[in-house]
Amino acid sequence: MANSTDLSPIPDKLYFSIGEVASLCELKAHVLRYWEQEFPQLSPSKRRGNRRYYQRKDVLMVREIKDLLYNKGYTIEGARTQLSGNEDSMLRTFQHSHAKLQSAIKQLEKVVGDLETV
């Protein structure tokens, strides 16, 4: 997976179509449409026939989201929290994930114990 530094430079223009952003960020257009629903920070303007027009800040945000999800291994929720900068929310998300993992480990240890007695 290419790092954001490996991506082509963003041209100096005011607006970009969804196809241009997809190409600049090496993503599919449907991924961008999905991310618009998941990330409030990503909100291109819509005009004529509901066509999306992204600004430079949106392209940079898409690249940041891509980096968090594809390179740093964040979940959608984790990336959303990271972008919002809410540390308390991040801590709660981590604690919830940790508790779920601990529960899964205990269940697996029980299964291993049951298998050893067979």
Biopython code that builds the backbone (N, CA, C, O; Angstrom):
import numpy as np
from Bio.PDB.StructureBuilder import StructureBuilder

atoms = [
    (1, "MET", "N", (0.857, -1.182, 0.000)),
    (1, "MET", "CA", (0.000, 0.000, 0.000)),
    (1, "MET", "C", (0.895, 1.235, 0.000)),
    (1, "MET", "O", (1.853, 1.316, 0.769)),
    (2, "ALA", "N", (0.589, 2.158, -0.834)),
    (2, "ALA", "CA", (1.395, 3.376, -0.962)),
    (2, "ALA", "C", (1.155, 4.307, 0.216)),
    (2, "ALA", "O", (0.022, 4.475, 0.668)),
    (3, "ASN", "N", (2.219, 4.903, 0.703)),
    (3, "ASN", "CA", (2.090, 5.931, 1.728)),
    (3, "ASN", "C", (1.588, 7.202, 1.086)),
    (3, "ASN", "O", (1.647, 7.360, -0.133)),
    (4, "SER", "N", (1.088, 8.121, 1.920)),
    (4, "SER", "CA", (0.596, 9.384, 1.373)),
    (4, "SER", "C", (1.717, 10.169, 0.703)),
    (4, "SER", "O", (1.456, 10.990, -0.177)),
    (5, "THR", "N", (2.964, 9.925, 1.110)),
    (5, "THR", "CA", (4.083, 10.615, 0.470)),
    (5, "THR", "C", (4.363, 10.048, -0.915)),
    (5, "THR", "O", (4.991, 10.713, -1.738)),
    (6, "ASP", "N", (3.902, 8.824, -1.182)),
    (6, "ASP", "CA", (4.103, 8.198, -2.483)),
    (6, "ASP", "C", (3.043, 8.619, -3.498)),
    (6, "ASP", "O", (3.183, 8.339, -4.689)),
    (7, "LEU", "N", (1.994, 9.282, -3.044)),
    (7, "LEU", "CA", (0.909, 9.680, -3.935)),
    (7, "LEU", "C", (1.319, 10.879, -4.769)),
    (7, "LEU", "O", (2.207, 11.644, -4.392)),
    (8, "SER", "N", (0.662, 11.027, -5.902)),
    (8, "SER", "CA", (0.993, 12.148, -6.785)),
    (8, "SER", "C", (0.614, 13.475, -6.128)),
    (8, "SER", "O", (-0.303, 13.521, -5.308)),
    (9, "PRO", "N", (1.312, 14.548, -6.485)),
    (9, "PRO", "CA", (1.007, 15.856, -5.900)),
    (9, "PRO", "C", (-0.397, 16.315, -6.283)),
    (9, "PRO", "O", (-0.927, 15.956, -7.334)),
    (10, "ILE", "N", (-0.975, 17.111, -5.405)),
    (10, "ILE", "CA", (-2.325, 17.631, -5.646)),
    (10, "ILE", "C", (-2.207, 18.861, -6.537)),
    (10, "ILE", "O", (-1.518, 19.815, -6.178)),
    (11, "PRO", "N", (-2.870, 18.854, -7.694)),
    (11, "PRO", "CA", (-2.805, 20.022, -8.588)),
    (11, "PRO", "C", (-3.349, 21.280, -7.913)),
    (11, "PRO", "O", (-4.168, 21.203, -6.998)),
    (12, "ASP", "N", (-2.889, 22.418, -8.371)),
    (12, "ASP", "CA", (-3.310, 23.702, -7.813)),
    (12, "ASP", "C", (-4.588, 24.155, -8.515)),
    (12, "ASP", "O", (-4.543, 24.912, -9.485)),
    (13, "LYS", "N", (-5.726, 23.683, -8.013)),
    (13, "LYS", "CA", (-7.017, 24.099, -8.551)),
    (13, "LYS", "C", (-8.035, 24.142, -7.422)),
    (13, "LYS", "O", (-7.792, 23.593, -6.347)),
    (14, "LEU", "N", (-9.162, 24.783, -7.652)),
    (14, "LEU", "CA", (-10.147, 24.980, -6.591)),
    (14, "LEU", "C", (-10.969, 23.735, -6.288)),
    (14, "LEU", "O", (-11.176, 23.397, -5.123)),
    (15, "TYR", "N", (-11.439, 23.053, -7.326)),
    (15, "TYR", "CA", (-12.355, 21.934, -7.117)),
    (15, "TYR", "C", (-11.903, 20.702, -7.881)),
    (15, "TYR", "O", (-11.287, 20.790, -8.943)),
    (16, "PHE", "N", (-12.229, 19.549, -7.308)),
    (16, "PHE", "CA", (-11.889, 18.265, -7.908)),
    (16, "PHE", "C", (-13.145, 17.404, -7.964)),
    (16, "PHE", "O", (-13.962, 17.433, -7.044)),
    (17, "SER", "N", (-13.300, 16.646, -9.033)),
    (17, "SER", "CA", (-14.415, 15.707, -9.134)),
    (17, "SER", "C", (-14.092, 14.475, -8.289)),
    (17, "SER", "O", (-12.954, 14.290, -7.858)),
    (18, "ILE", "N", (-15.091, 13.646, -8.060)),
    (18, "ILE", "CA", (-14.865, 12.431, -7.277)),
    (18, "ILE", "C", (-13.879, 11.509, -7.991)),
    (18, "ILE", "O", (-13.086, 10.826, -7.343)),
    (19, "GLY", "N", (-13.929, 11.488, -9.319)),
    (19, "GLY", "CA", (-12.984, 10.675, -10.083)),
    (19, "GLY", "C", (-11.552, 11.159, -9.934)),
    (19, "GLY", "O", (-10.626, 10.356, -9.820)),
    (20, "GLU", "N", (-11.374, 12.477, -9.936)),
    (20, "GLU", "CA", (-10.033, 13.040, -9.758)),
    (20, "GLU", "C", (-9.487, 12.719, -8.370)),
    (20, "GLU", "O", (-8.319, 12.359, -8.223)),
    (21, "VAL", "N", (-10.342, 12.853, -7.348)),
    (21, "VAL", "CA", (-9.904, 12.563, -5.975)),
    (21, "VAL", "C", (-9.577, 11.078, -5.832)),
    (21, "VAL", "O", (-8.587, 10.709, -5.200)),
    (22, "ALA", "N", (-10.413, 10.237, -6.422)),
    (22, "ALA", "CA", (-10.151, 8.796, -6.377)),
    (22, "ALA", "C", (-8.792, 8.482, -6.995)),
    (22, "ALA", "O", (-8.033, 7.674, -6.460)),
    (23, "SER", "N", (-8.490, 9.113, -8.108)),
    (23, "SER", "CA", (-7.206, 8.902, -8.775)),
    (23, "SER", "C", (-6.045, 9.453, -7.941)),
    (23, "SER", "O", (-5.022, 8.788, -7.782)),
    (24, "LEU", "N", (-6.206, 10.665, -7.413)),
    (24, "LEU", "CA", (-5.146, 11.284, -6.608)),
    (24, "LEU", "C", (-4.842, 10.493, -5.336)),
    (24, "LEU", "O", (-3.713, 10.502, -4.846)),
    (25, "CYS", "N", (-5.854, 9.812, -4.810)),
    (25, "CYS", "CA", (-5.694, 9.094, -3.541)),
    (25, "CYS", "C", (-5.600, 7.577, -3.724)),
    (25, "CYS", "O", (-5.498, 6.831, -2.751)),
    (26, "GLU", "N", (-5.637, 7.133, -4.988)),
    (26, "GLU", "CA", (-5.573, 5.706, -5.305)),
    (26, "GLU", "C", (-6.653, 4.916, -4.571)),
    (26, "GLU", "O", (-6.374, 3.930, -3.890)),
    (27, "LEU", "N", (-7.888, 5.376, -4.728)),
    (27, "LEU", "CA", (-9.061, 4.738, -4.141)),
    (27, "LEU", "C", (-10.146, 4.623, -5.199)),
    (27, "LEU", "O", (-10.051, 5.236, -6.262)),
    (28, "LYS", "N", (-11.163, 3.849, -4.912)),
    (28, "LYS", "CA", (-12.339, 3.762, -5.776)),
    (28, "LYS", "C", (-13.350, 4.816, -5.335)),
    (28, "LYS", "O", (-13.393, 5.193, -4.164)),
    (29, "ALA", "N", (-14.158, 5.287, -6.272)),
    (29, "ALA", "CA", (-15.148, 6.322, -5.970)),
    (29, "ALA", "C", (-16.144, 5.858, -4.907)),
    (29, "ALA", "O", (-16.562, 6.654, -4.066)),
    (30, "HIS", "N", (-16.526, 4.582, -4.935)),
    (30, "HIS", "CA", (-17.502, 4.101, -3.945)),
    (30, "HIS", "C", (-16.936, 4.161, -2.528)),
    (30, "HIS", "O", (-17.692, 4.322, -1.570)),
    (31, "VAL", "N", (-15.620, 4.035, -2.384)),
    (31, "VAL", "CA", (-14.983, 4.157, -1.065)),
    (31, "VAL", "C", (-15.122, 5.592, -0.565)),
    (31, "VAL", "O", (-15.417, 5.816, 0.609)),
    (32, "LEU", "N", (-14.913, 6.557, -1.448)),
    (32, "LEU", "CA", (-15.069, 7.968, -1.067)),
    (32, "LEU", "C", (-16.502, 8.258, -0.642)),
    (32, "LEU", "O", (-16.732, 8.944, 0.354)),
    (33, "ARG", "N", (-17.463, 7.738, -1.395)),
    (33, "ARG", "CA", (-18.874, 7.968, -1.034)),
    (33, "ARG", "C", (-19.186, 7.361, 0.333)),
    (33, "ARG", "O", (-19.907, 7.961, 1.130)),
    (34, "TYR", "N", (-18.645, 6.174, 0.602)),
    (34, "TYR", "CA", (-18.854, 5.536, 1.897)),
    (34, "TYR", "C", (-18.217, 6.362, 3.009)),
    (34, "TYR", "O", (-18.837, 6.588, 4.048)),
    (35, "TRP", "N", (-16.991, 6.811, 2.800)),
    (35, "TRP", "CA", (-16.300, 7.599, 3.824)),
    (35, "TRP", "C", (-17.030, 8.901, 4.112)),
    (35, "TRP", "O", (-16.983, 9.389, 5.241)),
    (36, "GLU", "N", (-17.700, 9.473, 3.128)),
    (36, "GLU", "CA", (-18.478, 10.698, 3.373)),
    (36, "GLU", "C", (-19.554, 10.448, 4.424)),
    (36, "GLU", "O", (-19.882, 11.339, 5.207)),
    (37, "GLN", "N", (-20.099, 9.240, 4.439)),
    (37, "GLN", "CA", (-21.134, 8.895, 5.426)),
    (37, "GLN", "C", (-20.532, 8.639, 6.803)),
    (37, "GLN", "O", (-21.177, 8.886, 7.822)),
    (38, "GLU", "N", (-19.310, 8.151, 6.830)),
    (38, "GLU", "CA", (-18.678, 7.740, 8.085)),
    (38, "GLU", "C", (-17.862, 8.828, 8.776)),
    (38, "GLU", "O", (-17.684, 8.793, 9.994)),
    (39, "PHE", "N", (-17.371, 9.787, 8.010)),
    (39, "PHE", "CA", (-16.494, 10.815, 8.569)),
    (39, "PHE", "C", (-17.099, 12.205, 8.364)),
    (39, "PHE", "O", (-17.136, 12.697, 7.236)),
    (40, "PRO", "N", (-17.572, 12.841, 9.433)),
    (40, "PRO", "CA", (-18.169, 14.178, 9.287)),
    (40, "PRO", "C", (-17.167, 15.225, 8.801)),
    (40, "PRO", "O", (-17.564, 16.267, 8.278)),
    (41, "GLN", "N", (-15.878, 14.956, 8.968)),
    (41, "GLN", "CA", (-14.852, 15.898, 8.517)),
    (41, "GLN", "C", (-14.765, 15.945, 6.992)),
    (41, "GLN", "O", (-14.206, 16.886, 6.431)),
    (42, "LEU", "N", (-15.308, 14.948, 6.333)),
    (42, "LEU", "CA", (-15.243, 14.855, 4.876)),
    (42, "LEU", "C", (-16.613, 15.212, 4.303)),
    (42, "LEU", "O", (-17.536, 14.397, 4.311)),
    (43, "SER", "N", (-16.728, 16.427, 3.812)),
    (43, "SER", "CA", (-18.030, 16.868, 3.294)),
    (43, "SER", "C", (-17.846, 17.737, 2.054)),
    (43, "SER", "O", (-17.847, 18.965, 2.144)),
    (44, "PRO", "N", (-17.688, 17.095, 0.895)),
    (44, "PRO", "CA", (-17.556, 17.878, -0.335)),
    (44, "PRO", "C", (-18.851, 18.613, -0.635)),
    (44, "PRO", "O", (-19.932, 18.178, -0.237)),
    (45, "SER", "N", (-18.733, 19.730, -1.339)),
    (45, "SER", "CA", (-19.947, 20.450, -1.718)),
    (45, "SER", "C", (-20.609, 19.706, -2.868)),
    (45, "SER", "O", (-19.945, 19.059, -3.678)),
    (46, "LYS", "N", (-21.925, 19.812, -2.920)),
    (46, "LYS", "CA", (-22.673, 19.152, -3.990)),
    (46, "LYS", "C", (-23.396, 20.216, -4.793)),
    (46, "LYS", "O", (-24.023, 21.118, -4.236)),
    (47, "ARG", "N", (-23.300, 20.101, -6.097)),
    (47, "ARG", "CA", (-23.942, 21.040, -7.014)),
    (47, "ARG", "C", (-24.564, 20.277, -8.163)),
    (47, "ARG", "O", (-24.580, 19.046, -8.171)),
    (48, "ARG", "N", (-25.066, 21.003, -9.114)),
    (48, "ARG", "CA", (-25.636, 20.463, -10.353)),
    (48, "ARG", "C", (-25.798, 18.951, -10.358)),
    (48, "ARG", "O", (-24.818, 18.214, -10.470)),
    (49, "GLY", "N", (-27.011, 18.503, -10.239)),
    (49, "GLY", "CA", (-27.277, 17.077, -10.318)),
    (49, "GLY", "C", (-26.650, 16.270, -9.202)),
    (49, "GLY", "O", (-26.353, 15.088, -9.374)),
    (50, "ASN", "N", (-26.448, 16.904, -8.056)),
    (50, "ASN", "CA", (-25.892, 16.225, -6.876)),
    (50, "ASN", "C", (-24.450, 15.751, -7.091)),
    (50, "ASN", "O", (-24.001, 14.808, -6.440)),
    (51, "ARG", "N", (-23.738, 16.400, -7.995)),
    (51, "ARG", "CA", (-22.330, 16.054, -8.242)),
    (51, "ARG", "C", (-21.461, 16.595, -7.115)),
    (51, "ARG", "O", (-21.667, 17.706, -6.627)),
    (52, "ARG", "N", (-20.488, 15.787, -6.715)),
    (52, "ARG", "CA", (-19.597, 16.172, -5.624)),
    (52, "ARG", "C", (-18.429, 16.986, -6.158)),
    (52, "ARG", "O", (-17.871, 16.697, -7.216)),
    (53, "TYR", "N", (-18.076, 18.019, -5.389)),
    (53, "TYR", "CA", (-16.901, 18.822, -5.706)),
    (53, "TYR", "C", (-16.045, 18.934, -4.454)),
    (53, "TYR", "O", (-16.454, 19.523, -3.453)),
    (54, "TYR", "N", (-14.866, 18.366, -4.528)),
    (54, "TYR", "CA", (-13.942, 18.359, -3.404)),
    (54, "TYR", "C", (-12.975, 19.522, -3.521)),
    (54, "TYR", "O", (-12.579, 19.906, -4.622)),
    (55, "GLN", "N", (-12.596, 20.081, -2.378)),
    (55, "GLN", "CA", (-11.561, 21.108, -2.330)),
    (55, "GLN", "C", (-10.258, 20.446, -1.885)),
    (55, "GLN", "O", (-10.236, 19.278, -1.499)),
    (56, "ARG", "N", (-9.195, 21.203, -1.947)),
    (56, "ARG", "CA", (-7.876, 20.679, -1.559)),
    (56, "ARG", "C", (-7.900, 20.107, -0.138)),
    (56, "ARG", "O", (-7.311, 19.057, 0.116)),
    (57, "LYS", "N", (-8.575, 20.793, 0.786)),
    (57, "LYS", "CA", (-8.638, 20.320, 2.175)),
    (57, "LYS", "C", (-9.314, 18.947, 2.251)),
    (57, "LYS", "O", (-8.955, 18.117, 3.086)),
    (58, "ASP", "N", (-10.297, 18.715, 1.369)),
    (58, "ASP", "CA", (-10.975, 17.418, 1.340)),
    (58, "ASP", "C", (-10.033, 16.323, 0.842)),
    (58, "ASP", "O", (-10.035, 15.211, 1.371)),
    (59, "VAL", "N", (-9.232, 16.636, -0.171)),
    (59, "VAL", "CA", (-8.270, 15.663, -0.694)),
    (59, "VAL", "C", (-7.260, 15.304, 0.400)),
    (59, "VAL", "O", (-6.915, 14.135, 0.572)),
    (60, "LEU", "N", (-6.793, 16.303, 1.129)),
    (60, "LEU", "CA", (-5.858, 16.047, 2.231)),
    (60, "LEU", "C", (-6.514, 15.195, 3.317)),
    (60, "LEU", "O", (-5.871, 14.316, 3.890)),
    (61, "MET", "N", (-7.793, 15.453, 3.600)),
    (61, "MET", "CA", (-8.517, 14.667, 4.600)),
    (61, "MET", "C", (-8.663, 13.218, 4.134)),
    (61, "MET", "O", (-8.490, 12.292, 4.927)),
    (62, "VAL", "N", (-8.977, 13.019, 2.861)),
    (62, "VAL", "CA", (-9.090, 11.660, 2.322)),
    (62, "VAL", "C", (-7.762, 10.926, 2.488)),
    (62, "VAL", "O", (-7.740, 9.759, 2.878)),
    (63, "ARG", "N", (-6.671, 11.599, 2.196)),
    (63, "ARG", "CA", (-5.354, 10.972, 2.342)),
    (63, "ARG", "C", (-5.063, 10.633, 3.804)),
    (63, "ARG", "O", (-4.471, 9.593, 4.094)),
    (64, "GLU", "N", (-5.473, 11.502, 4.721)),
    (64, "GLU", "CA", (-5.275, 11.235, 6.153)),
    (64, "GLU", "C", (-6.109, 10.028, 6.587)),
    (64, "GLU", "O", (-5.618, 9.160, 7.308)),
    (65, "ILE", "N", (-7.361, 9.976, 6.152)),
    (65, "ILE", "CA", (-8.235, 8.845, 6.490)),
    (65, "ILE", "C", (-7.640, 7.550, 5.934)),
    (65, "ILE", "O", (-7.594, 6.534, 6.627)),
    (66, "LYS", "N", (-7.193, 7.593, 4.698)),
    (66, "LYS", "CA", (-6.590, 6.409, 4.071)),
    (66, "LYS", "C", (-5.378, 5.943, 4.869)),
    (66, "LYS", "O", (-5.207, 4.744, 5.091)),
    (67, "ASP", "N", (-4.543, 6.871, 5.298)),
    (67, "ASP", "CA", (-3.364, 6.519, 6.080)),
    (67, "ASP", "C", (-3.757, 5.853, 7.398)),
    (67, "ASP", "O", (-3.175, 4.840, 7.785)),
    (68, "LEU", "N", (-4.742, 6.423, 8.079)),
    (68, "LEU", "CA", (-5.181, 5.852, 9.356)),
    (68, "LEU", "C", (-5.740, 4.439, 9.170)),
    (68, "LEU", "O", (-5.438, 3.540, 9.955)),
    (69, "LEU", "N", (-6.548, 4.249, 8.136)),
    (69, "LEU", "CA", (-7.202, 2.955, 7.936)),
    (69, "LEU", "C", (-6.271, 1.906, 7.329)),
    (69, "LEU", "O", (-6.206, 0.778, 7.817)),
    (70, "TYR", "N", (-5.561, 2.268, 6.285)),
    (70, "TYR", "CA", (-4.801, 1.282, 5.523)),
    (70, "TYR", "C", (-3.371, 1.089, 6.019)),
    (70, "TYR", "O", (-2.845, -0.022, 5.961)),
    (71, "ASN", "N", (-2.746, 2.138, 6.497)),
    (71, "ASN", "CA", (-1.344, 2.030, 6.914)),
    (71, "ASN", "C", (-1.177, 1.867, 8.419)),
    (71, "ASN", "O", (-0.284, 1.151, 8.872)),
    (72, "LYS", "N", (-2.029, 2.526, 9.194)),
    (72, "LYS", "CA", (-1.880, 2.480, 10.654)),
    (72, "LYS", "C", (-2.819, 1.482, 11.312)),
    (72, "LYS", "O", (-2.737, 1.267, 12.521)),
    (73, "GLY", "N", (-3.712, 0.867, 10.538)),
    (73, "GLY", "CA", (-4.547, -0.207, 11.053)),
    (73, "GLY", "C", (-5.732, 0.205, 11.906)),
    (73, "GLY", "O", (-6.271, -0.624, 12.640)),
    (74, "TYR", "N", (-6.153, 1.454, 11.832)),
    (74, "TYR", "CA", (-7.305, 1.906, 12.604)),
    (74, "TYR", "C", (-8.594, 1.324, 12.029)),
    (74, "TYR", "O", (-8.684, 1.038, 10.835)),
    (75, "THR", "N", (-9.586, 1.156, 12.898)),
    (75, "THR", "CA", (-10.938, 0.852, 12.435)),
    (75, "THR", "C", (-11.584, 2.165, 12.011)),
    (75, "THR", "O", (-11.030, 3.239, 12.244)),
    (76, "ILE", "N", (-12.757, 2.077, 11.389)),
    (76, "ILE", "CA", (-13.483, 3.292, 11.010)),
    (76, "ILE", "C", (-13.741, 4.135, 12.260)),
    (76, "ILE", "O", (-13.497, 5.341, 12.270)),
    (77, "GLU", "N", (-14.239, 3.477, 13.318)),
    (77, "GLU", "CA", (-14.538, 4.201, 14.557)),
    (77, "GLU", "C", (-13.274, 4.811, 15.156)),
    (77, "GLU", "O", (-13.287, 5.956, 15.608)),
    (78, "GLY", "N", (-12.199, 4.057, 15.160)),
    (78, "GLY", "CA", (-10.943, 4.557, 15.703)),
    (78, "GLY", "C", (-10.396, 5.733, 14.908)),
    (78, "GLY", "O", (-9.894, 6.700, 15.482)),
    (79, "ALA", "N", (-10.496, 5.647, 13.583)),
    (79, "ALA", "CA", (-10.027, 6.750, 12.731)),
    (79, "ALA", "C", (-10.887, 7.985, 12.945)),
    (79, "ALA", "O", (-10.376, 9.103, 13.004)),
    (80, "ARG", "N", (-12.196, 7.778, 13.060)),
    (80, "ARG", "CA", (-13.107, 8.904, 13.298)),
    (80, "ARG", "C", (-12.749, 9.587, 14.615)),
    (80, "ARG", "O", (-12.705, 10.814, 14.697)),
    (81, "THR", "N", (-12.497, 8.784, 15.637)),
    (81, "THR", "CA", (-12.122, 9.318, 16.946)),
    (81, "THR", "C", (-10.786, 10.045, 16.875)),
    (81, "THR", "O", (-10.629, 11.128, 17.438)),
    (82, "GLN", "N", (-9.830, 9.449, 16.185)),
    (82, "GLN", "CA", (-8.505, 10.064, 16.043)),
    (82, "GLN", "C", (-8.620, 11.415, 15.355)),
    (82, "GLN", "O", (-7.978, 12.380, 15.768)),
    (83, "LEU", "N", (-9.425, 11.488, 14.318)),
    (83, "LEU", "CA", (-9.579, 12.742, 13.585)),
    (83, "LEU", "C", (-10.302, 13.799, 14.412)),
    (83, "LEU", "O", (-10.050, 14.994, 14.262)),
    (84, "SER", "N", (-11.198, 13.355, 15.282)),
    (84, "SER", "CA", (-11.929, 14.320, 16.106)),
    (84, "SER", "C", (-11.055, 14.841, 17.241)),
    (84, "SER", "O", (-11.331, 15.898, 17.808)),
    (85, "GLY", "N", (-10.003, 14.097, 17.571)),
    (85, "GLY", "CA", (-9.079, 14.548, 18.609)),
    (85, "GLY", "C", (-9.621, 14.400, 20.017)),
    (85, "GLY", "O", (-9.079, 14.994, 20.949)),
    (86, "ASN", "N", (-10.670, 13.625, 20.192)),
    (86, "ASN", "CA", (-11.292, 13.455, 21.495)),
    (86, "ASN", "C", (-10.599, 12.313, 22.241)),
    (86, "ASN", "O", (-10.889, 11.141, 21.999)),
    (87, "GLU", "N", (-9.684, 12.661, 23.146)),
    (87, "GLU", "CA", (-8.890, 11.651, 23.840)),
    (87, "GLU", "C", (-9.732, 10.778, 24.765)),
    (87, "GLU", "O", (-9.475, 9.579, 24.878)),
    (88, "ASP", "N", (-10.729, 11.354, 25.426)),
    (88, "ASP", "CA", (-11.579, 10.554, 26.311)),
    (88, "ASP", "C", (-12.314, 9.483, 25.518)),
    (88, "ASP", "O", (-12.425, 8.337, 25.952)),
    (89, "SER", "N", (-12.808, 9.869, 24.365)),
    (89, "SER", "CA", (-13.513, 8.919, 23.515)),
    (89, "SER", "C", (-12.563, 7.833, 23.026)),
    (89, "SER", "O", (-12.939, 6.664, 22.947)),
    (90, "MET", "N", (-11.334, 8.217, 22.700)),
    (90, "MET", "CA", (-10.338, 7.235, 22.266)),
    (90, "MET", "C", (-10.043, 6.250, 23.388)),
    (90, "MET", "O", (-9.909, 5.051, 23.145)),
    (91, "LEU", "N", (-9.942, 6.748, 24.610)),
    (91, "LEU", "CA", (-9.666, 5.885, 25.747)),
    (91, "LEU", "C", (-10.813, 4.897, 25.960)),
    (91, "LEU", "O", (-10.575, 3.713, 26.196)),
    (92, "ARG", "N", (-12.051, 5.377, 25.878)),
    (92, "ARG", "CA", (-13.205, 4.492, 26.029)),
    (92, "ARG", "C", (-13.221, 3.425, 24.934)),
    (92, "ARG", "O", (-13.510, 2.259, 25.203)),
    (93, "THR", "N", (-12.912, 3.822, 23.711)),
    (93, "THR", "CA", (-12.869, 2.865, 22.603)),
    (93, "THR", "C", (-11.805, 1.809, 22.863)),
    (93, "THR", "O", (-12.046, 0.620, 22.655)),
    (94, "PHE", "N", (-10.634, 2.232, 23.316)),
    (94, "PHE", "CA", (-9.554, 1.295, 23.625)),
    (94, "PHE", "C", (-9.969, 0.356, 24.755)),
    (94, "PHE", "O", (-9.764, -0.854, 24.659)),
    (95, "GLN", "N", (-10.550, 0.903, 25.823)),
    (95, "GLN", "CA", (-10.949, 0.080, 26.960)),
    (95, "GLN", "C", (-12.007, -0.942, 26.553)),
    (95, "GLN", "O", (-11.970, -2.090, 26.995)),
    (96, "HIS", "N", (-12.944, -0.523, 25.713)),
    (96, "HIS", "CA", (-13.987, -1.437, 25.235)),
    (96, "HIS", "C", (-13.357, -2.562, 24.406)),
    (96, "HIS", "O", (-13.699, -3.731, 24.585)),
    (97, "SER", "N", (-12.449, -2.213, 23.513)),
    (97, "SER", "CA", (-11.775, -3.215, 22.680)),
    (97, "SER", "C", (-10.947, -4.159, 23.544)),
    (97, "SER", "O", (-10.921, -5.367, 23.308)),
    (98, "HIS", "N", (-10.275, -3.605, 24.538)),
    (98, "HIS", "CA", (-9.451, -4.414, 25.438)),
    (98, "HIS", "C", (-10.319, -5.410, 26.200)),
    (98, "HIS", "O", (-9.949, -6.576, 26.336)),
    (99, "ALA", "N", (-11.462, -4.964, 26.695)),
    (99, "ALA", "CA", (-12.366, -5.850, 27.434)),
    (99, "ALA", "C", (-12.876, -6.978, 26.531)),
    (99, "ALA", "O", (-12.969, -8.128, 26.960)),
    (100, "LYS", "N", (-13.204, -6.645, 25.285)),
    (100, "LYS", "CA", (-13.671, -7.672, 24.350)),
    (100, "LYS", "C", (-12.569, -8.693, 24.072)),
    (100, "LYS", "O", (-12.838, -9.891, 23.984)),
    (101, "LEU", "N", (-11.339, -8.222, 23.934)),
    (101, "LEU", "CA", (-10.221, -9.136, 23.692)),
    (101, "LEU", "C", (-9.967, -10.033, 24.902)),
    (101, "LEU", "O", (-9.703, -11.225, 24.744)),
    (102, "GLN", "N", (-10.044, -9.472, 26.102)),
    (102, "GLN", "CA", (-9.848, -10.267, 27.321)),
    (102, "GLN", "C", (-10.905, -11.363, 27.418)),
    (102, "GLN", "O", (-10.600, -12.496, 27.789)),
    (103, "SER", "N", (-12.139, -11.024, 27.088)),
    (103, "SER", "CA", (-13.227, -11.999, 27.114)),
    (103, "SER", "C", (-12.973, -13.113, 26.098)),
    (103, "SER", "O", (-13.178, -14.290, 26.398)),
    (104, "ALA", "N", (-12.531, -12.743, 24.911)),
    (104, "ALA", "CA", (-12.242, -13.741, 23.878)),
    (104, "ALA", "C", (-11.098, -14.654, 24.310)),
    (104, "ALA", "O", (-11.140, -15.860, 24.064)),
    (105, "ILE", "N", (-10.079, -14.088, 24.953)),
    (105, "ILE", "CA", (-8.948, -14.888, 25.432)),
    (105, "ILE", "C", (-9.421, -15.906, 26.465)),
    (105, "ILE", "O", (-9.019, -17.068, 26.420)),
    (106, "LYS", "N", (-10.275, -15.473, 27.399)),
    (106, "LYS", "CA", (-10.788, -16.395, 28.420)),
    (106, "LYS", "C", (-11.588, -17.521, 27.783)),
    (106, "LYS", "O", (-11.477, -18.676, 28.196)),
    (107, "GLN", "N", (-12.396, -17.189, 26.776)),
    (107, "GLN", "CA", (-13.181, -18.216, 26.090)),
    (107, "GLN", "C", (-12.262, -19.211, 25.382)),
    (107, "GLN", "O", (-12.499, -20.418, 25.426)),
    (108, "LEU", "N", (-11.223, -18.708, 24.736)),
    (108, "LEU", "CA", (-10.286, -19.592, 24.043)),
    (108, "LEU", "C", (-9.515, -20.468, 25.029)),
    (108, "LEU", "O", (-9.264, -21.641, 24.750)),
    (109, "GLU", "N", (-9.135, -19.906, 26.181)),
    (109, "GLU", "CA", (-8.437, -20.696, 27.197)),
    (109, "GLU", "C", (-9.334, -21.815, 27.715)),
    (109, "GLU", "O", (-8.863, -22.921, 27.983)),
    (110, "LYS", "N", (-10.619, -21.528, 27.855)),
    (110, "LYS", "CA", (-11.574, -22.549, 28.300)),
    (110, "LYS", "C", (-11.680, -23.656, 27.260)),
    (110, "LYS", "O", (-11.699, -24.836, 27.610)),
    (111, "VAL", "N", (-11.750, -23.287, 25.992)),
    (111, "VAL", "CA", (-11.827, -24.283, 24.919)),
    (111, "VAL", "C", (-10.568, -25.146, 24.916)),
    (111, "VAL", "O", (-10.656, -26.367, 24.779)),
    (112, "VAL", "N", (-9.403, -24.530, 25.065)),
    (112, "VAL", "CA", (-8.144, -25.280, 25.103)),
    (112, "VAL", "C", (-8.161, -26.244, 26.285)),
    (112, "VAL", "O", (-7.767, -27.403, 26.149)),
    (113, "GLY", "N", (-8.613, -25.771, 27.435)),
    (113, "GLY", "CA", (-8.699, -26.637, 28.610)),
    (113, "GLY", "C", (-9.637, -27.805, 28.383)),
    (113, "GLY", "O", (-9.334, -28.934, 28.769)),
    (114, "ASP", "N", (-10.774, -27.540, 27.759)),
    (114, "ASP", "CA", (-11.726, -28.612, 27.454)),
    (114, "ASP", "C", (-11.122, -29.619, 26.480)),
    (114, "ASP", "O", (-11.323, -30.824, 26.628)),
    (115, "LEU", "N", (-10.387, -29.133, 25.490)),
    (115, "LEU", "CA", (-9.773, -30.026, 24.505)),
    (115, "LEU", "C", (-8.665, -30.873, 25.125)),
    (115, "LEU", "O", (-8.463, -32.022, 24.731)),
    (116, "GLU", "N", (-7.951, -30.307, 26.091)),
    (116, "GLU", "CA", (-6.872, -31.057, 26.737)),
    (116, "GLU", "C", (-7.408, -32.206, 27.580)),
    (116, "GLU", "O", (-6.717, -33.207, 27.767)),
    (117, "THR", "N", (-8.621, -32.076, 28.088)),
    (117, "THR", "CA", (-9.201, -33.134, 28.912)),
    (117, "THR", "C", (-9.799, -34.245, 28.061)),
    (117, "THR", "O", (-10.140, -35.306, 28.583)),
    (118, "VAL", "N", (-9.930, -34.018, 26.771)),
    (118, "VAL", "CA", (-10.520, -35.038, 25.893)),
    (118, "VAL", "C", (-9.508, -36.047, 25.472)),
    (118, "VAL", "O", (-9.832, -36.975, 24.732)),
]
sb = StructureBuilder()
sb.init_structure("model")
sb.init_model(0)
sb.init_chain("A")
sb.init_seg("    ")
for serial, (resi, resn, name, xyz) in enumerate(atoms, 1):
    if name == "N":
        sb.init_residue(resn, " ", resi, " ")
    sb.init_atom(name, np.array(xyz, "f"), 0.0, 1.0, " ", f" {name:<3s}", serial, name[0])
structure = sb.get_structure()
